[in-house]
Amino acid sequence: MVISYGVGGAGTASEIALALKAKKNVVLLNETTEGQTYFKKIGKELVHTALTPAEAVDIVERLLN
């Protein structure tokens, strides 16, 4: 599982893409609408979005249980 805080550049985007390729869940924290749309298109149900760190933790806990 990967939690990403805003995609600031190509390095972060490639890390997310590699996680999705490996079938890992990704939580996008504070991501732009464009970034969310792109990663949900390629990752589908593996991509989750959160607006706050607490929400990201809730998502991780739900996915682990």
N, CA and C of each residue as an Amber inpcrd file, in Angstrom:
protein
   195
   0.8450000  -1.1680000   0.0000000   0.0000000   0.0000000   0.0000000
   0.8910000   1.2320000   0.0000000   0.4400000   2.2510000  -0.7230000
   1.1850000   3.5020000  -0.8310000   0.2550000   4.6550000  -0.4900000
   0.7520000   5.5900000   0.3140000   0.0470000   6.8510000   0.5290000
   0.8930000   7.9270000  -0.1200000   0.2800000   8.6830000  -1.0100000
   0.9900000   9.7440000  -1.7190000   0.3950000  11.0890000  -1.3350000
   1.2600000  12.0190000  -0.9510000   0.7990000  13.3630000  -0.6080000
   1.0810000  14.2890000  -1.7800000   0.0690000  14.5110000  -2.5900000
   0.2200000  15.4120000  -3.7290000   1.3140000  14.9510000  -4.6720000
   1.0170000  14.8970000  -5.9210000   2.0170000  14.4960000  -6.9050000
   2.7500000  15.7460000  -7.3460000   3.9840000  15.8810000  -6.8880000
   4.7500000  17.0790000  -7.1740000   5.6150000  16.9810000  -8.4090000
   5.7630000  15.7970000  -8.9470000   6.6100000  15.6670000 -10.1150000
   6.5800000  14.2640000 -10.6820000   7.4200000  14.0560000 -11.6770000
   7.4490000  12.7830000 -12.3900000   7.8590000  11.6230000 -11.4860000
   8.7280000  11.8800000 -10.5140000   9.1670000  10.8130000  -9.6170000
   8.0270000  10.2370000  -8.8060000   7.2200000  11.1100000  -8.2470000
   6.0700000  10.6530000  -7.4590000   5.0690000   9.9290000  -8.3480000
   4.8210000  10.4740000  -9.5210000   3.8830000   9.8420000 -10.4540000
   4.3650000   8.4490000 -10.8480000   5.6640000   8.2950000 -11.0570000
   6.1780000   6.9800000 -11.4430000   6.0840000   5.9930000 -10.2830000
   6.2930000   6.4600000  -9.0530000   6.1430000   5.5850000  -7.8810000
   4.7000000   5.0840000  -7.7670000   3.7460000   5.9740000  -7.9870000
   2.3330000   5.5800000  -7.9470000   2.0440000   4.5780000  -9.0520000
   2.5330000   4.8460000 -10.2590000   2.3060000   3.9420000 -11.3880000
   2.9030000   2.5630000 -11.1160000   4.0930000   2.5150000 -10.5280000
   4.7070000   1.2250000 -10.2010000   3.9000000   0.4720000  -9.1490000
   3.3830000   1.1870000  -8.1640000   2.5440000   0.5480000  -7.1420000
   1.2870000  -0.0340000  -7.7780000   0.6620000   0.7200000  -8.6690000
  -0.5410000   0.2270000  -9.3360000  -0.2300000  -0.9770000 -10.2180000
   0.8960000  -0.9390000 -10.9030000   1.3060000  -2.0690000 -11.7450000
   1.4870000  -3.3280000 -10.9040000   1.9530000  -3.1440000  -9.6620000
   2.1480000  -4.2650000  -8.7390000   0.8610000  -4.6330000  -8.0040000
  -0.2530000  -4.0230000  -8.4140000  -1.5790000  -4.2980000  -7.8230000
  -1.6650000  -3.8990000  -6.3520000  -0.9780000  -2.8160000  -5.9880000
  -1.0230000  -2.2860000  -4.6230000  -2.0500000  -1.1710000  -4.5400000
  -2.7290000  -1.0720000  -3.4160000  -3.6380000   0.0420000  -3.1900000
  -2.8390000   1.3220000  -3.0230000  -3.3940000   2.4060000  -3.5360000
  -2.7700000   3.7210000  -3.4310000  -3.7930000   4.6900000  -2.8570000
  -3.3930000   5.4230000  -1.8310000  -4.2340000   6.4770000  -1.2660000
  -3.6230000   7.8060000  -1.6860000  -4.3810000   8.5780000  -2.4420000
  -3.9410000   9.8980000  -2.8820000  -4.4300000  10.9160000  -1.8710000
  -3.5090000  11.5370000  -1.1810000  -3.8420000  12.5210000  -0.1560000
  -3.6280000  13.9090000  -0.7180000  -4.6820000  14.7030000  -0.7140000
  -4.6000000  16.0960000  -1.1550000  -4.1340000  16.2060000  -2.6050000
  -4.6730000  15.3580000  -3.4660000  -4.3050000  15.3330000  -4.8800000
  -5.2480000  16.2140000  -5.6930000  -4.7480000  16.7520000  -6.7910000
  -5.5770000  17.5740000  -7.6780000  -6.6420000  16.7120000  -8.3450000
  -7.6770000  17.3650000  -8.8320000  -8.7390000  16.6550000  -9.5460000
  -8.1740000  15.9390000 -10.7660000  -7.2660000  16.5940000 -11.4700000
  -6.6660000  15.9920000 -12.6600000  -5.8730000  14.7370000 -12.3030000
  -5.1000000  14.8200000 -11.2260000  -4.3260000  13.6660000 -10.7860000
  -5.2200000  12.5130000 -10.3680000  -6.2760000  12.8190000  -9.6310000
  -7.2200000  11.7890000  -9.2120000  -7.8290000  11.0960000 -10.4210000
  -8.2670000  11.8920000 -11.3930000  -8.8950000  11.3390000 -12.5940000
  -7.9300000  10.4200000 -13.3310000  -6.6990000  10.8680000 -13.5090000
  -5.7050000  10.0750000 -14.2370000  -5.4210000   8.7550000 -13.5280000
  -5.1050000   8.8160000 -12.2470000  -4.7300000   7.5900000 -11.5460000
  -5.9160000   6.6490000 -11.3660000  -7.1260000   7.1810000 -11.2020000
  -8.3020000   6.3090000 -11.1250000  -8.5680000   5.6370000 -12.4640000
  -8.2250000   6.3180000 -13.5480000  -8.4090000   5.7290000 -14.8760000
  -7.4850000   4.5310000 -15.0600000  -6.2400000   4.6480000 -14.6100000
  -5.3120000   3.5320000 -14.8150000  -5.3310000   2.5180000 -13.6700000
  -5.7510000   2.9510000 -12.4710000  -5.7100000   2.0530000 -11.3260000
  -7.0540000   1.5480000 -10.8570000  -8.1060000   2.1480000 -11.3570000
  -9.4850000   1.7800000 -11.0230000  -9.7000000   1.6190000  -9.5160000
 -10.1110000   0.4240000  -9.0750000 -10.4900000   0.2320000  -7.6690000
  -9.3040000   0.2410000  -6.7080000  -8.0910000   0.2690000  -7.2170000
  -6.9150000   0.3230000  -6.3470000  -6.6130000   1.7340000  -5.8540000
  -7.2560000   2.7400000  -6.4520000  -6.9660000   4.1380000  -6.1190000
  -8.0480000   4.6880000  -5.2000000  -7.6130000   5.2800000  -4.1050000
  -8.5080000   5.8640000  -3.1120000  -8.0500000   7.2950000  -2.8600000
  -8.9840000   8.1680000  -2.5250000  -8.6190000   9.5690000  -2.2990000
  -8.9940000  10.0060000  -0.8920000  -8.1730000  10.8900000  -0.3450000
  -8.4040000  11.4410000   0.9890000  -8.0580000  12.9220000   0.9730000
  -8.8030000  13.6870000   1.7490000  -8.5430000  15.1210000   1.8510000
  -7.6910000  15.4770000   3.0600000  -7.6800000  14.5980000   4.0620000
  -6.9210000  14.8590000   5.2870000  -6.1000000  13.6230000   5.6570000
  -5.0430000  13.8100000   6.4460000  -4.2810000  12.6480000   6.9090000
  -5.1520000  11.6590000   7.6960000  -6.0560000  12.1590000   8.5070000
  -6.9350000  11.2720000   9.2780000  -7.8000000  10.4190000   8.3530000
  -8.2890000  11.0190000   7.2910000  -9.0950000  10.2710000   6.3220000
  -8.2380000   9.2060000   5.6280000  -6.9870000   9.5290000   5.3280000
  -6.0810000   8.5570000   4.7060000  -5.8560000   7.3660000   5.6370000
  -5.6570000   7.6370000   6.9220000  -5.4700000   6.5630000   7.9000000
  -6.7220000   5.7000000   7.9790000  -7.8940000   6.3090000   7.9690000
  -9.1450000   5.5460000   7.9890000  -9.2410000   4.6110000   6.7870000
  -8.8560000   5.1060000   5.6200000  -8.8970000   4.2870000   4.4040000
  -7.9330000   3.1130000   4.5290000  -6.7290000   3.3810000   5.0030000
  -5.7360000   2.3150000   5.1700000  -6.2510000   1.2640000   6.1460000
  -6.7890000   1.6900000   7.2710000  -7.3170000   0.7390000   8.2570000
  -8.4340000  -0.1050000   7.6650000  -9.3130000   0.5180000   6.9000000
 -10.4170000  -0.2180000   6.2730000  -9.8830000  -1.2510000   5.2850000
  -8.8860000  -0.8740000   4.4970000  -8.3330000  -1.7860000   3.5020000
  -7.5680000  -2.9430000   4.1340000  -6.9680000  -2.7170000   5.2890000
  -6.1990000  -3.7680000   5.9500000  -7.0760000  -4.7540000   6.7140000
  -8.2940000  -4.3740000   6.9880000  -9.1910000  -5.2690000   7.7460000
 -10.1040000  -6.0510000   6.8620000
